[in-house]
Amino acid sequence: MKKHKWCSLALVICILIPIFTSCKASTASSESKSTQEKTYQFEWIGWGGTDYVGGSLEKYCKQLNTELPDVNWTFSDAIVRGSDAMVSEAEAACRRGVNAIITLLPSAAMMDVCEKYHVYLGGADDSVDDSTLKYLEKSKYWLGVNPHGGDEQAGYDAAQQLYNEGIRGVVLISQTPGQPSPDLRFQGMKKFLADHPDMKSLGEYQGDNKPQGLSNLISLYGNKIQGALLTGASQGGLAGCINDIKTSGLDIKLGCIDMDTCSGDAFKSGVLLFDAGGNNIDVGVMTVVAYNAVTGNYNGPVYMYPKFINVTNMDQYNDFVKYINGTVPAFTGDELRKYMRKYNPEATDADYVKYIEDEFTLENVMKRHASLVK
């Protein structure tokens, strides 16, 4: 009799085990699905990550993907294909289910697309012209912009550094007029020249091929050129100009805005006397703004203006690479989370803007992360 009871019990256990296992697997699957549903999708529509600045912008966002488990950044290089491609990419991203889009050049057409799909739109790494901004601010889906403040001051500082080194004859190299950041940097350089009439501009180039522009100016002015001021280093601008100088055999010093992969070697060789960087954080710090919006904590657009970090020697460059664009981001996920209202309901946009603007200096980042960076 006992034997029959034990057999019956064993049979019941055998029946229940797969049911229990199935329920447990089903619960795990549900939990996994629930976790996936809480991941917020943000897309950066930029120019790609092949150059130093573009790669650094994407690098920081990827670091935040790891440090903030409920955030996932994806990337598009649609800007290089023109404004129509940007609008098309915005619509494609909306259809894929992104919750927010950040782009270098937000437009009225992109805002119309985002409103259609109830997706937030913001800007980063460049200013927005007044007429476009007026249109964007009419929408409840406009996040604001982090253009990285101080473009004009960075241009002024670049000229100042060359002046401090005794350089008096310079040429100015910039992009085709019309993009706010390079235009402001160019204005800053010209303002310094106006304030210091003993420093002369021998010639200027504004176009899509900076190295060709410098080469042409070298042909015109030769050894009268003591220095060249560049409003941007990306897409081969700085590297190409360094090559022009080497080819010419002239002793021309450079002041530049935007870091590049060649900046370290250029400081080491002595050809580069000034470089301003730090705009690698511009997209990433918009994570908090987008996150607050998509989690139901939107309080209107946010505008922040962290300053450039000026580098004038090899030691500063090494610290910049280590602390600003290194393995530990300048603002970690834990530091950003303090300003996400889902986790800290008392956090305000004003507090966040002040935090980013005040804390983004090389000295402050080194101090905050002294125990994190090896």
JOCOR-V356678 format. One record per residue. N is the residue number from 1. PHI is phi in whole degrees, 0 to 359 (999 if undefined). Layout:
BEGIN
n->[N & N]
phi->[PHI & PHI]
END
This chain:
BEGIN
n->[1 & 2 & 3 & 4 & 5 & 6 & 7 & 8 & 9 & 10 & 11 & 12 & 13 & 14 & 15 & 16 & 17 & 18 & 19 & 20 & 21 & 22 & 23 & 24 & 25 & 26 & 27 & 28 & 29 & 30 & 31 & 32 & 33 & 34 & 35 & 36 & 37 & 38 & 39 & 40 & 41 & 42 & 43 & 44 & 45 & 46 & 47 & 48 & 49 & 50 & 51 & 52 & 53 & 54 & 55 & 56 & 57 & 58 & 59 & 60 & 61 & 62 & 63 & 64 & 65 & 66 & 67 & 68 & 69 & 70 & 71 & 72 & 73 & 74 & 75 & 76 & 77 & 78 & 79 & 80 & 81 & 82 & 83 & 84 & 85 & 86 & 87 & 88 & 89 & 90 & 91 & 92 & 93 & 94 & 95 & 96 & 97 & 98 & 99 & 100 & 101 & 102 & 103 & 104 & 105 & 106 & 107 & 108 & 109 & 110 & 111 & 112 & 113 & 114 & 115 & 116 & 117 & 118 & 119 & 120 & 121 & 122 & 123 & 124 & 125 & 126 & 127 & 128 & 129 & 130 & 131 & 132 & 133 & 134 & 135 & 136 & 137 & 138 & 139 & 140 & 141 & 142 & 143 & 144 & 145 & 146 & 147 & 148 & 149 & 150 & 151 & 152 & 153 & 154 & 155 & 156 & 157 & 158 & 159 & 160 & 161 & 162 & 163 & 164 & 165 & 166 & 167 & 168 & 169 & 170 & 171 & 172 & 173 & 174 & 175 & 176 & 177 & 178 & 179 & 180 & 181 & 182 & 183 & 184 & 185 & 186 & 187 & 188 & 189 & 190 & 191 & 192 & 193 & 194 & 195 & 196 & 197 & 198 & 199 & 200 & 201 & 202 & 203 & 204 & 205 & 206 & 207 & 208 & 209 & 210 & 211 & 212 & 213 & 214 & 215 & 216 & 217 & 218 & 219 & 220 & 221 & 222 & 223 & 224 & 225 & 226 & 227 & 228 & 229 & 230 & 231 & 232 & 233 & 234 & 235 & 236 & 237 & 238 & 239 & 240 & 241 & 242 & 243 & 244 & 245 & 246 & 247 & 248 & 249 & 250 & 251 & 252 & 253 & 254 & 255 & 256 & 257 & 258 & 259 & 260 & 261 & 262 & 263 & 264 & 265 & 266 & 267 & 268 & 269 & 270 & 271 & 272 & 273 & 274 & 275 & 276 & 277 & 278 & 279 & 280 & 281 & 282 & 283 & 284 & 285 & 286 & 287 & 288 & 289 & 290 & 291 & 292 & 293 & 294 & 295 & 296 & 297 & 298 & 299 & 300 & 301 & 302 & 303 & 304 & 305 & 306 & 307 & 308 & 309 & 310 & 311 & 312 & 313 & 314 & 315 & 316 & 317 & 318 & 319 & 320 & 321 & 322 & 323 & 324 & 325 & 326 & 327 & 328 & 329 & 330 & 331 & 332 & 333 & 334 & 335 & 336 & 337 & 338 & 339 & 340 & 341 & 342 & 343 & 344 & 345 & 346 & 347 & 348 & 349 & 350 & 351 & 352 & 353 & 354 & 355 & 356 & 357 & 358 & 359 & 360 & 361 & 362 & 363 & 364 & 365 & 366 & 367 & 368 & 369 & 370 & 371 & 372 & 373 & 374]
phi->[999 & 299 & 299 & 296 & 296 & 295 & 294 & 296 & 296 & 298 & 296 & 298 & 298 & 299 & 288 & 286 & 303 & 296 & 294 & 298 & 299 & 297 & 297 & 296 & 296 & 296 & 297 & 299 & 297 & 295 & 297 & 298 & 295 & 298 & 298 & 297 & 292 & 267 & 273 & 265 & 261 & 241 & 237 & 259 & 260 & 232 & 243 & 100 & 248 & 279 & 262 & 298 & 294 & 299 & 294 & 290 & 300 & 290 & 302 & 296 & 298 & 294 & 297 & 290 & 303 & 282 & 277 & 239 & 301 & 264 & 237 & 223 & 269 & 236 & 223 & 223 & 254 & 299 & 302 & 292 & 259 & 103 & 295 & 296 & 294 & 295 & 295 & 297 & 293 & 299 & 293 & 297 & 295 & 298 & 294 & 285 & 99 & 294 & 264 & 205 & 237 & 242 & 217 & 293 & 230 & 295 & 226 & 299 & 296 & 293 & 296 & 299 & 296 & 296 & 297 & 302 & 256 & 59 & 243 & 283 & 229 & 218 & 238 & 203 & 76 & 199 & 281 & 245 & 295 & 300 & 293 & 293 & 299 & 300 & 290 & 298 & 288 & 284 & 266 & 282 & 256 & 275 & 273 & 107 & 210 & 243 & 279 & 66 & 291 & 87 & 301 & 296 & 295 & 297 & 297 & 297 & 295 & 298 & 295 & 301 & 295 & 295 & 299 & 299 & 272 & 89 & 277 & 234 & 251 & 230 & 238 & 248 & 236 & 217 & 280 & 303 & 303 & 129 & 260 & 307 & 299 & 300 & 296 & 293 & 297 & 298 & 298 & 297 & 297 & 292 & 295 & 298 & 298 & 294 & 282 & 227 & 298 & 281 & 257 & 252 & 270 & 281 & 185 & 226 & 224 & 230 & 190 & 271 & 230 & 300 & 300 & 295 & 298 & 294 & 301 & 296 & 291 & 298 & 297 & 280 & 244 & 50 & 285 & 289 & 279 & 262 & 210 & 230 & 251 & 248 & 279 & 198 & 253 & 291 & 53 & 84 & 298 & 290 & 300 & 294 & 291 & 299 & 295 & 301 & 295 & 300 & 296 & 287 & 76 & 270 & 265 & 248 & 262 & 242 & 236 & 220 & 237 & 93 & 285 & 215 & 297 & 268 & 299 & 300 & 297 & 291 & 294 & 297 & 282 & 95 & 283 & 256 & 254 & 206 & 213 & 247 & 217 & 113 & 287 & 295 & 273 & 301 & 284 & 302 & 288 & 285 & 304 & 297 & 297 & 295 & 297 & 300 & 293 & 284 & 261 & 83 & 239 & 279 & 241 & 106 & 294 & 240 & 234 & 225 & 222 & 297 & 277 & 292 & 256 & 275 & 238 & 233 & 204 & 293 & 297 & 296 & 298 & 298 & 294 & 300 & 298 & 285 & 255 & 261 & 231 & 255 & 285 & 253 & 294 & 300 & 233 & 282 & 301 & 296 & 291 & 288 & 300 & 298 & 251 & 268 & 292 & 297 & 261 & 224 & 300 & 277 & 294 & 242 & 297 & 298 & 296 & 294 & 301 & 298 & 299 & 296 & 292 & 284 & 275 & 271 & 228 & 299 & 297 & 291 & 295 & 298 & 290 & 296 & 250 & 302 & 271 & 265 & 268 & 257]
END
